[in-house]
C-alpha cells in the first residue's frame, strides 16, 4: 500500500507542508518556522487511525463470500 501524503498549511506562517505519516511520539512541525501543525491529541488520533488502517490492509484476503 502506498503511503498517502497529506498537505497541511502552517497556522503560523501559511507554508504548505507535506506530511507522509503520523506518529504518536512525533508531532508534525512546519518546515519553515517549526510550529507544530496539530496538537498532541489530534496527532495521537491520526496515528492510531493510520495503524488500524495499515493493519486492515494486512489482513488476508479469502476471496468473495458466497451469496445467500
C-alpha positions as CSV (number, residue, x, y, z in Angstrom):
1,X,0.0,0.0,0.0
2,X,1.3,3.4,-0.9
3,X,1.5,5.9,1.9
4,X,-0.7,8.9,1.4
5,X,0.8,12.3,1.7
6,X,-1.2,15.0,3.5
7,X,-0.7,18.7,2.8
8,X,-1.1,20.8,5.8
9,X,-0.8,24.6,5.9
10,X,1.1,26.0,8.9
11,X,-1.2,28.0,11.2
12,X,1.6,30.4,11.9
13,X,3.3,31.2,8.5
14,X,1.0,29.6,6.0
15,X,3.6,27.4,4.3
16,X,2.2,24.2,2.9
17,X,3.8,21.1,4.4
18,X,3.8,17.5,3.1
19,X,3.1,15.0,5.9
20,X,3.9,11.4,4.9
21,X,2.7,9.7,8.1
22,X,1.6,10.4,11.6
23,X,3.4,9.0,14.7
24,X,2.1,9.2,18.2
25,X,5.5,10.1,19.5
26,X,6.4,12.8,16.9
27,X,4.4,15.9,16.2
28,X,4.5,17.2,12.7
29,X,6.1,20.7,12.6
30,X,6.3,23.3,9.9
31,X,9.4,23.0,7.8
32,X,9.9,26.8,7.8
33,X,9.1,28.1,11.3
34,X,9.0,24.8,13.3
35,X,5.5,25.5,14.7
36,X,3.5,22.3,15.5
37,X,0.9,21.7,12.8
38,X,-1.6,19.9,15.0
39,X,-1.9,19.4,18.8
40,X,-0.9,16.2,20.6
41,X,-4.4,14.8,21.0
42,X,-5.2,15.1,17.3
43,X,-1.8,13.6,16.4
44,X,-2.4,10.6,18.6
45,X,-5.8,10.0,16.9
46,X,-4.3,10.2,13.4
47,X,-1.5,7.8,14.4
48,X,-4.0,5.3,15.8
49,X,-6.2,5.6,12.7
50,X,-3.2,5.1,10.4
51,X,-2.0,2.0,12.3
52,X,-5.6,0.5,12.2
53,X,-5.8,1.2,8.5
54,X,-2.4,-0.5,7.9
55,X,-3.5,-3.5,10.0
56,X,-6.7,-3.7,8.0
57,X,-4.8,-3.8,4.7
58,X,-2.6,-6.6,6.0
59,X,-5.5,-8.9,6.7
60,X,-5.5,-12.0,4.4
61,X,-8.0,-12.0,1.6
62,X,-10.1,-15.1,1.4
63,X,-11.9,-14.2,-1.8
64,X,-15.6,-13.5,-2.3
65,X,-18.2,-14.5,0.2
66,X,-20.9,-16.8,-1.0
67,X,-24.2,-15.1,-1.9
68,X,-27.2,-16.0,0.2
